Amino acid sequence: MTSATDNKDLVWDLDLFNQRQRAVDFVMRFENKLCVYSDSVRQLYTNYNIFFPKEENRRLVILPNPYAHHDIFHSVPEEAITPTGLAVVPGDAVGKQGLHLLIPFRSGKTRYRAVPLQAGLRIVNQQRAAHTPLLPVLKKGDLRELEARSPCLHLHSIHLNRLLQLSSLEVKGIQQVILERLASIK
């Protein structure tokens, strides 16, 4: 088993954040609610804890639950994970309350539309084919700052049709756990 110290994809640097504590508080809201993908070991973690060890000096460390091997999906190819252009922000970043999804506009003066998170996810999924739902996951580098003032989580999506090395049971398990965890985000 790969530990977080061996897997640099699970150590995220917070050194460049202007409001580091705000970023920490924000990302903790998503612990075990959004799955985390590691390119280097081709694994998807669905059960993990986020730590901020003093010896890691302004970094967050994602530690998979060592007692939940069944919550790690192996052999997930990197090409199955793609950026969405969507981001989650705290409501105060857009003058509102709660969590919001930033949905980019393709043209015009406005770069994105901020929609309450769960409503935004429904909107995005209504525009997608039923067999290709948005299944958001996080990767190293997805925790960012929006205009140097607010934390922001960029979302990647996993494409089930690209999981050719996994059994149909594993693919269904990935979809189910992502959708269940996503519904629990408030």
FIBA-681085 format. One record per atom (N, C-alpha, C, O): x, y, z; residue in three letters. Coordinates in steps of 0.05 Angstrom, whole numbers, plus 32768, in hexadecimal, padded with zeros to 4 digits. Each point is the difference from the previous one (the first is absolute). Layout:
XYZALA;...
***
This chain:
80117FE88000MET;7FEF80188000MET;801280198000MET;80148000800DMET;7FE480147FE5THR;800E80197FFDTHR;7FF780138016THR;7FE880048004THR;802C8007800BSER;7FF880148014SER;8001801C7FF4SER;800B80047FEASER;7FEA800F8025ALA;8000801B7FF5ALA;801C800B7FFDALA;800580107FEFALA;800D7FE78023THR;801B800A7FFDTHR;800E7FF57FE8THR;8012800D7FF5THR;7FE57FDC8001ASP;800B7FF57FE7ASP;7FF2800B7FE8ASP;800B80017FEAASP;7FDD80098019ASN;7FEF80097FEAASN;7FFE801F8001ASN;7FEF800A800FASN;802180037FE2LYS;8001801E8001LYS;7FE6800C7FF6LYS;7FFB80188004LYS;7FF47FD97FEEASP;7FE6800A7FF7ASP;7FED80058018ASP;7FEC800E7FFEASP;801B7FE78019LEU;7FEF80038018LEU;800B80158013LEU;7FF680028017LEU;801E800C7FE1VAL;800B80168010VAL;7FFC801A7FF0VAL;800D80037FEBVAL;7FE2800E801ETRP;7FF980197FF2TRP;800C8018800ETRP;7FFD80038018TRP;8011800E7FD9ASP;800D8017800AASP;7FEC80178003ASP;7FF180067FEEASP;80108007802ALEU;7FEE80178005LEU;8010801A8003LEU;7FF680148009LEU;80247FEB7FF0ASP;801280168005ASP;7FF8801A7FF2ASP;80058015800BASP;7FF07FE97FDELEU;7FFA80177FF0LEU;7FE5800D8005LEU;7FF880147FF4LEU;7FF97FE1801FPHE;7FE5800A8006PHE;8002801A8011PHE;800F80008014PHE;7FE380147FE4ASN;800080198010ASN;7FF07FFC801AASN;8007800B8015ASN;7FE37FE57FE9GLN;7FF07FFB8017GLN;80007FE28006GLN;7FED7FF17FFBGLN;802A8006800FARG;80057FE38004ARG;7FEB7FF38012ARG;7FF67FEB7FFAARG;80048022801DGLN;7FEE7FF38013GLN;7FE47FFE7FF4GLN;7FF17FED8005GLN;800780267FEBARG;7FE77FFF7FF2ARG;7FFF7FE97FEDARG;7FEC7FF27FFDARG;802A80097FF5ALA;80027FEA7FEDALA;7FFE7FE5800FALA;7FF37FED7FF7ALA;801B80128020VAL;7FFF7FE78011VAL;7FE37FFB8009VAL;7FF67FE97FFDVAL;7FFD802B800EASP;7FE47FFC8009ASP;7FEE7FF87FE9ASP;7FEF7FEF8004ASP;8015801C7FE5PHE;7FF07FFA7FE8PHE;80047FE37FF8PHE;7FED7FF17FFCPHE;802C80078000VAL;80057FE57FF6VAL;7FF77FEA8014VAL;7FF97FEA7FF7VAL;8007801C8022MET;7FF77FED8014MET;7FE27FFA7FFDMET;7FF77FEA8009MET;7FFB80277FEBARG;7FE37FFB7FFCARG;7FFB7FE97FECARG;7FEB7FF57FFEARG;802A80057FF3PHE;7FFE7FEC7FEBPHE;800D7FE58006PHE;80017FEE7FF0PHE;800A80108029GLU;800E7FE88008GLU;7FEC7FE87FFEGLU;7FEA8001800CGLU;801E7FEB7FE5ASN;7FEF7FE87FFCASN;7FE680067FF2ASN;7FEE7FEF8000ASN;801080287FF3LYS;7FE880067FF1LYS;800680017FE2LYS;7FEE7FFA7FF0LYS;802A800E8009LEU;80097FFF7FE5LEU;80177FEC7FFFLEU;801380028010LEU;7FED7FEC7FDDCYS;80157FEC7FFECYS;8019800E7FF5CYS;7FFF80147FF2CYS;80187FE18015VAL;801A800B7FF8VAL;800E7FEC7FEEVAL;80027FE88006VAL;800980227FE4TYR;800E7FEF7FECTYR;801E80078001TYR;800880178002TYR;80087FD47FFCSER;801D80027FFFSER;800A7FF67FE5SER;7FFD7FE87FFASER;800E802A7FF5ASP;800B7FF87FE6ASP;80177FEB8003ASP;80017FED7FF2ASP;801180198021SER;80187FF08002SER;7FFC7FE38006SER;800F7FEF7FF7SER;7FDC800B8018VAL;7FFA7FE48007VAL;7FE67FF57FF3VAL;7FF97FE98004VAL;7FFA80297FEDARG;7FE77FF97FF2ARG;7FEB7FF58013ARG;7FF47FEB7FFAARG;80088023801CGLN;7FED7FF78014GLN;7FEC80168006GLN;800680187FFFGLN;7FE17FE08007LEU;7FEB80128009LEU;7FFA7FF9801DLEU;7FF97FE98007LEU;8009802B800ATYR;7FFB7FFD801CTYR;7FE5800B8008TYR;7FF980177FFATYR;7FF77FD88012THR;7FE580088008THR;7FFC8003801ETHR;7FEC800B8009THR;80287FEC8006ASN;7FFF8001801DASN;801B8009800AASN;80147FF17FFFASN;7FEE8028800BTYR;801A800B8007TYR;7FFC80168015TYR;7FE980088006TYR;802D80008006ASN;800080178013ASN;801380147FF6ASN;80147FFA7FF2ASN;7FE7801F8014ILE;801280167FF9ILE;800E800A8019ILE;7FF380058014ILE;80277FFC7FEBPHE;801080098017PHE;801280187FF7PHE;800680047FE9PHE;8002800B802BPHE;801280167FFCPHE;80187FFE8013PHE;8002800F8014PHE;800F7FDD7FE8PRO;80167FFB8012PRO;801480178001PRO;8007800C7FEBPRO;80027FFB802DLYS;801380168004LYS;80197FFB7FF0LYS;800C80137FF5LYS;7FFD7FD4800AGLU;80197FFA7FF2GLU;7FFE80027FE2GLU;801480007FF2GLU;7FD480028004GLU;7FFC80037FE3GLU;8000801E7FF7GLU;7FFE80067FE9GLU;8003800C802BASN;8004801D7FFAASN;7FED800B7FEBASN;800880027FE8ASN;7FE080048020ARG;7FED800D7FEFARG;7FF67FEE7FE9ARG;7FFD80097FE9ARG;7FFF7FDE801DARG;7FF67FEE7FECARG;7FE97FF0800DARG;7FFF7FFC8018ARG;7FEF7FFB7FD7LEU;7FEC7FEE8009LEU;80077FE47FF6LEU;800A7FFE7FE9LEU;7FF07FEF8027VAL;80067FE47FF9VAL;7FE77FF08001VAL;7FF180008013VAL;80097FF27FD7ILE;7FE97FEF7FFEILE;80097FE38007ILE;80117FF57FF2ILE;7FE380008023LEU;80087FE58008LEU;7FE87FED7FFCLEU;7FEC8002800ELEU;80177FEB7FDFPRO;7FEA7FEC7FFCPRO;7FFD7FF0801APRO;80137FFB800EPRO;7FD57FFD7FF8ASN;7FFA7FF08017ASN;800E7FE57FFDASN;7FF97FF17FEEASN;801A80098024PRO;800F7FE77FFDPRO;7FEF7FE78006PRO;80087FEA7FF9PRO;7FE080198012TYR;7FEF7FEA8007TYR;7FEA7FFC7FEBTYR;7FEE7FEF8004TYR;801380217FE7ALA;7FEA7FFF7FECALA;800C7FFC7FE4ALA;7FFD80117FEFALA;80117FD9800DHIS;800C7FFA7FE6HIS;7FEB7FFE7FEAHIS;800680067FE9HIS;7FE27FF2801EHIS;7FEA7FFE7FEDHIS;7FF7801C7FF6HIS;7FF180027FEDHIS;801880138020ASP;7FF9801C7FF8ASP;8015800D7FEEASP;7FFF80187FFBASP;80137FD87FFBILE;801480097FEEILE;7FFC7FF17FE6ILE;80007FE87FFFILE;7FFD80277FEBPHE;7FFD7FF47FE6PHE;801B80027FF1PHE;800B80167FFCPHE;7FFF7FD37FFCHIS;801A7FFE7FF3HIS;7FFD7FFF7FE2HIS;7FEB7FFB7FF5HIS;802B800A7FFDSER;80017FFF7FE3SER;7FED80137FF2SER;7FF47FF97FEBSER;8009801E8020VAL;7FEF80157FF4VAL;801380107FEDVAL;8011800F800AVAL;7FEB7FEF7FDCPRO;8013800E7FEEPRO;7FFD801E8001PRO;7FEA800B8004PRO;802C80037FF9GLU;8000801D8001GLU;7FEE800C7FEBGLU;7FF380158005GLU;800A7FDE7FE4GLU;7FEF800B7FEBGLU;7FE27FFF8006GLU;7FF0800B7FF2GLU;80097FE78024ALA;7FE47FFE8009ALA;7FF880198010ALA;7FE980048006ALA;802B800C8002ILE;7FFB80178011ILE;800680197FF0ILE;801780047FF7ILE;7FD5800D8005THR;800480197FF1THR;7FF68018800FTHR;7FED7FFE8010THR;801E801A7FEAPRO;7FF68018800DPRO;7FE480077FF5PRO;7FF97FFA7FE9PRO;7FF780128028THR;7FE480077FF9THR;7FFD801D7FF9THR;7FED80087FF2THR;802480098019GLY;7FFC801D7FFDGLY;7FEE800B8016GLY;7FFC80188002GLY;7FF97FD6800ELEU;7FEE80078016LEU;80118003801ALEU;80147FF48003LEU;7FE2801D800FALA;800E80048019ALA;7FEB80058016ALA;7FEA800A7FFBALA;801D7FEE801DVAL;7FEF80048018VAL;800D80168010VAL;80187FFF8006VAL;7FD880148003VAL;800980168010VAL;7FED80048018VAL;7FE97FF97FFFVAL;802280138017PRO;7FEE80088015PRO;7FEE80177FF6PRO;800980107FF0PRO;7FDF7FF1801AGLY;7FEC80147FF6GLY;800A801C8003GLY;7FFA80117FEFGLY;80157FF58027ASP;8008801C8003ASP;8013800A7FEAASP;800480187FFDASP;80087FD57FF4ALA;801180087FEAALA;7FF0800C7FE9ALA;800B800E7FEFALA;7FDB7FEC8011VAL;7FEE800A7FEAVAL;7FE98010800CVAL;7FEC80047FF3VAL;801780058026GLY;7FEC8011800DGLY;7FE77FF18009GLY;7FEB800B8001GLY;80187FDB8004LYS;7FE97FEF8008LYS;80087FEF8018LYS;80168002800ALYS;7FD87FEC7FFEGLN;80057FEE8016GLN;80017FE37FF6GLN;7FF67FFB7FEAGLN;80177FF48024GLY;80027FE47FF9GLY;80167FFB7FEBGLY;800F80127FFAGLY;7FF17FD67FFCLEU;80147FF97FEBLEU;7FF480057FE4LEU;7FE87FFB7FFCLEU;8028800E7FF2HIS;7FF780067FE5HIS;80127FF37FEBHIS;80187FFD8004HIS;7FDB7FFC7FE6LEU;800E7FF57FE9LEU;800480167FECLEU;7FEC800D7FF9LEU;802C7FF77FFELEU;800680147FEBLEU;7FFE7FF17FE5LEU;80107FEE7FFBLEU;7FDD801A7FF5ILE;7FFC7FF37FE6ILE;800A80157FEBILE;7FF580167FFEILE;801F7FE37FF3PRO;800B80137FEDPRO;7FED80057FE8PRO;7FF27FEF7FF7PRO;800F802A8000PHE;7FF280087FE7PHE;80147FFE7FE9PHE;801880058003PHE;7FDE7FF37FE6ARG;80117FFD7FE9ARG;8006801B7FF3ARG;801580037FF3ARG;7FDA80118010SER;8004801A7FF4SER;7FF480168011SER;7FF17FFA8013SER;8014801E7FE6GLY;7FF48017800FGLY;8014800B8014GLY;80167FF78003GLY;7FE1801E800BLYS;8011800E8013LYS;80027FF0801ALYS;80158002800DLYS;7FD77FF07FFBTHR;80007FF18019THR;800F7FE67FFBTHR;7FFA7FF17FEETHR;801980098023ARG;80117FE87FFDARG;7FF17FE7800AARG;80047FEA7FF5ARG;7FEC80198020TYR;7FF27FE9800BTYR;7FE68008800ETYR;7FFC80188006TYR;7FF47FD57FFFARG;7FE78004800FARG;80027FF0801AARG;80087FE98000ARG;7FF280248016ALA;80017FF2801AALA;7FE47FF68007ALA;7FED80108000ALA;80117FD68006VAL;7FE77FF38005VAL;80047FF0801AVAL;80157FF48004VAL;7FD6800B800EPRO;80037FEF8017PRO;80097FE47FF7PRO;7FF77FF57FECPRO;801B80008024LEU;800E7FE77FF7LEU;7FEE7FEA7FF6LEU;80037FF77FEALEU;7FEB80008026GLN;7FEF7FE97FF8GLN;7FEF80077FE8GLN;7FFD7FEF7FEEGLN;7FF880298010ALA;7FF180097FE9ALA;801280007FE7ALA;7FF87FF87FEBALA;802080128019GLY;801380017FE9GLY;80087FE57FF6GLY;80027FFC7FE8GLY;80017FF1802ALEU;80067FE57FF8LEU;7FE97FF47FF0LEU;80047FF27FECLEU;7FE38014801DARG;7FE97FF67FF1ARG;7FFF800D7FE4ARG;7FFA7FF27FECARG;800B80278012ILE;8000800E7FE6ILE;80157FF47FEDILE;7FFA7FFA7FE9ILE;801E80018021VAL;80157FF57FF0VAL;7FF87FE47FF7VAL;80037FF97FE8VAL;7FF27FF7802AASN;7FF87FE47FF8ASN;7FE880007FEDASN;7FFE7FED7FF1ASN;7FF180268010GLN;7FE980017FEEGLN;800A80057FE3GLN;7FF37FF97FEDGLN;802480138011GLN;800B80067FE5GLN;80127FEA7FF6GLN;800A80017FE9GLN;7FFA7FEA8027ARG;80107FE97FF8ARG;7FEF7FE87FFAARG;7FE97FFF800AARG;80217FEF7FE7ALA;7FF17FE77FFAALA;7FFE7FF0801BALA;801280018011ALA;7FD87FF27FF2ALA;7FFA7FF18019ALA;80167FEC8007ALA;80057FFB8017ALA;80077FF97FD5HIS;80157FEC8005HIS;801C800C8005HIS;80137FF18004HIS;7FEF802A7FFBTHR;8019800D8005THR;7FFD80168015THR;800480187FFATHR;7FF47FE1801EPRO;7FFC80158015PRO;801A800D8008PRO;80167FF57FFCPRO;7FE88023800ELEU;8017800E800BLEU;80087FF1801ALEU;7FEF7FFF8013LEU;80297FF67FEELEU;80097FF28018LEU;801A800E800ALEU;80167FF87FF9LEU;7FE7801E8016PRO;801780108008PRO;80137FF28013PRO;7FF87FF18012PRO;802280137FE8VAL;80167FF78012VAL;801480178002VAL;800080127FF0VAL;80117FEC8024LEU;801580138004LEU;801B7FF47FF9LEU;80057FE88003LEU;800E80297FF5LYS;801C7FF97FFBLYS;80118016800DLYS;7FF780158007LYS;80227FE47FFDLYS;80138013800ALYS;7FFF80197FEELYS;80017FFD7FE7LYS;7FFE801A8025GLY;7FFF80197FF1GLY;7FE4800B7FFDGLY;7FFD80167FF6GLY;7FEF7FDB8012ASP;7FE480097FFDASP;7FF880148015ASP;7FEC800F7FFBASP;80227FF2801BLEU;7FFA80158014LEU;801080187FF8LEU;801880008000LEU;7FD980157FFAARG;800C80197FF6ARG;7FF48018800EARG;7FEE7FFD8010ARG;801C801B7FE8GLU;7FF38018800AGLU;7FF2800E7FE8GLU;800B80007FEAGLU;7FDE800A801CLEU;7FF1800E7FECLEU;8007801E8003LEU;7FF9800C8015LEU;80147FFF7FD7GLU;8007801C8000GLU;800F8008801AGLU;7FFC8016800BGLU;80157FD87FFFALA;801180058018ALA;7FF180088019ALA;800B800D8012ALA;7FDB7FEC7FEFARG;7FF180088018ARG;7FEE7FEA800CARG;7FF780028017ARG;80047FE97FDASER;7FEE7FEB800ASER;80097FE57FF6SER;800A7FFD7FEASER;7FF37FEF8027PRO;80077FE57FF7PRO;7FED7FF67FEBPRO;7FE980097FFFPRO;80207FE57FF1CYS;7FF07FF67FEACYS;80097FE37FFACYS;80187FFA8001CYS;7FD67FF47FFALEU;80077FE57FF9LEU;7FF87FFB7FE3LEU;7FE97FFF7FF9LEU;802B7FFD7FF6HIS;7FFC7FF97FE4HIS;7FF77FE38000HIS;800A7FF08010HIS;7FE480097FDFLEU;7FF67FE47FFFLEU;800A7FF37FE6LEU;7FFF800B7FEALEU;800A7FDC801AHIS;80057FEE7FEAHIS;7FE87FED7FFFHIS;7FF07FFE8013HIS;800D7FF37FD7SER;7FEB7FEC7FFESER;800C7FE67FF7SER;80127FFF7FF0SER;7FE37FEC801BILE;80087FE57FF7ILE;7FED7FF67FEBILE;7FE780038003ILE;80237FF27FE8HIS;7FF07FF67FEAHIS;7FFF7FE18002HIS;80147FF27FFCHIS;7FD58004800ALEU;7FFC7FE38005LEU;80077FF07FE7LEU;800A7FE98002LEU;7FF080217FE7ASN;80057FF17FE7ASN;801E7FFD7FFAASN;80077FF27FEDASN;800A801C8022ARG;801D7FFE7FFCARG;800D7FED8014ARG;80187FFE8001ARG;7FD87FF58010LEU;800A7FEE8015LEU;80007FE47FF5LEU;7FF37FEE800CLEU;801B800D7FDFLEU;7FFF7FE77FF2LEU;800D7FE9800FLEU;7FFA7FE97FFCLEU;8019801E8016GLN;800E7FEB800FGLN;7FF17FF78019GLN;80087FEE800EGLN;7FE280207FF8LEU;7FF07FF98018LEU;7FE87FF07FF9LEU;7FF580017FE9LEU;80027FEF802ASER;7FE87FF07FFBSER;7FE780128001SER;80028016800ASER;7FE87FE17FECSER;7FE8800F8000SER;7FF78005801DSER;7FF380158006SER;80127FD9800BLEU;7FFA8003801DLEU;80108017800CLEU;7FF58010800FLEU;80257FF17FEBGLU;80118016800AGLU;7FF7801B7FF4GLU;7FFF8014800FGLU;7FFA7FED7FD8VAL;7FF780197FF3VAL;7FE68009800DVAL;7FFE80188006VAL;7FF07FD67FFELYS;7FE78007800ELYS;8005800A801CLYS;7FF38012800ALYS;80207FE18004GLY;80078008801BGLY;800C801C8001GLY;7FF980108012GLY;80177FF77FDAILE;800B801C7FFFILE;7FEA80147FFCILE;7FFF8014800EILE;7FEF7FE67FDFGLN;7FEA80127FFBGLN;7FEF80048019GLN;7FF880168007GLN;80017FD48006GLN;7FEF80018017GLN;800C80108017GLN;7FF38010800CGLN;80277FEB7FFAVAL;800C800E8016VAL;8003801E7FFBVAL;7FFC80108012VAL;800A7FF77FD5ILE;8003801C7FF9ILE;7FE5800E8003ILE;7FFE8016800CILE;7FED7FDE7FE9LEU;7FE5800D8001LEU;7FF68002801DLEU;7FF480148008LEU;80117FD78008GLU;7FF78001801DGLU;800F8016800FGLU;7FF3800F800FGLU;80277FF27FEDARG;800F8015800FARG;7FF9801C7FF6ARG;7FFF80128010ARG;7FFD7FF17FD7LEU;7FF9801A7FF4LEU;7FE6800A800CLEU;7FFD80188006LEU;7FF07FD67FFDALA;7FE58008800BALA;8003800A801DALA;7FEE800F800AALA;80277FE98004SER;80038007801CSER;800D801B8005SER;8002800A8016SER;800780037FD4ILE;800D801A8003ILE;7FEB80168003ILE;7FEE80027FF0ILE;8015800C8025LYS;7FEC80168006LYS;800E801B8000LYS;7FF380148005LYS;
***
